[in-house]
Amino acid sequence: MTDASALLDQSILIDRAARLVEDAKRAGADAADAIAVRAMSVSVQVRDGAVEESERSEGDDVGLRVFVGKRQAVVSTNDLTADGMRGLAERAVAMARVAPEDPYAGLADPALLAKDIPDLDLSDPALPSVGDLERTARTAEGAMLGVKGVSKSGSASASAGVGGMVLATSHGFQGAYLGSRHSISAMAIAGEGTGMERDYDYSSTLHAADLDKPEAIGRSAGDRAVARLNPRKVATQKVPVVFDPRVAGTLVGHLAGAVNGASIARKSSFLRDKMGAKLFADGIRIVDDPLRKRGQRSRPFDAEGVAGRKLSIIDDGVLTTWLLDCATARELKLTTTGHAQRGVSSTPSPGATNLHLEPGKLSPDELIADISQGFYVTDLIGSGVNGVTGDYSRGASGFWIENGKRTYAVSEVTIAGHLLDIFRSLTPANDLVFKYGTNAPTVRIEGLTLAGQ
């Protein structure tokens, strides 16, 4: 095991960001903020028992945003020498002076900044060695190849990494946090010739102790691939469609995109006039929570230093808020919700953190028990969703439902409808598990069009 803590000394990152802000002020900026990030990762991929790829990476980057009046510029570098950072600040100020004015640009209101940095248990800095990762990947692949019907390995991999992030601003905010990531994945191929099918499974967590066992990941990938063999075509029709948890979160993601403040400000969202409207059935609640311990996208403050807080985007079926950063909030004459995201070379923009659809009362079996003919979706293909109109059309594969039971595999179909209709008819099951950044239980949608043969 490798202890990565020393490589991610937050005092060094804080010093870098603070020095950049001071350099910007000396160069003539009215205000500035700076992000410093440092990360390291290691990964191993195996196929057919042999190591196919082994990677290790380390990186240091800083990003600076400066304001001259209402003009702003963003620059970044990995030249961390004193001269390199001073030069960066001077270039940023020169760029800002000739940039167009943005009436909504500016730092966050100091009253909204995080005063305390909560411990969200985001970091497990004891990274496995390359040998450990290789053994994990081999174990997952061995379990996958042991599944009857699996003919080939698509690959199996294991990886781990840790990173630190610091934000410093010219109005005195300094915040930092560490985050780690551990993952295992496997892809199985079943069948022969033109009848081959593939599927996968993976586990990704912040702490290694929370990972699924590699044997379980391998067996699951194999079982999924075998279950997809000999798929049939189905006729075009309207039927209830049930989304497996692995894909149900995409529906929540479409909602998040539509309530993004940037889309609302540009008037490019089909929900732009729906604030306060009842979009879902009674009891439906969709939550964004940046403060969930060990959450995949947890963070104690956003990219502008604004304190994080749990937010119900949908409460009892009603749309209650947009996701906002400071600029979009000013444009919409609202207050930021603390959802700014930013890379070292970009301005902040709003985005979701840990999103989830709260579970319902029925089990997945009860949810489909009364469906005489329907479709159970396990995979979606393409991105045929129009965020401006709300039209929804995705390629899909999965299993046919007959008399309340999943039966044979189905492929090469398209499911289509409108997101407003999908939201209104959505019924969640009770099997919510926090596995991804956006999570949902099994969900049932009534009357989607299934385009088949």
Summary of the structure (lengths in Angstrom):
residues: 453
radius of gyration: 24.2
end to end distance: 53.9
largest distance: 73.0
contacts: 1643
relative contact order: 0.13
helix: 25%
strand: 39%
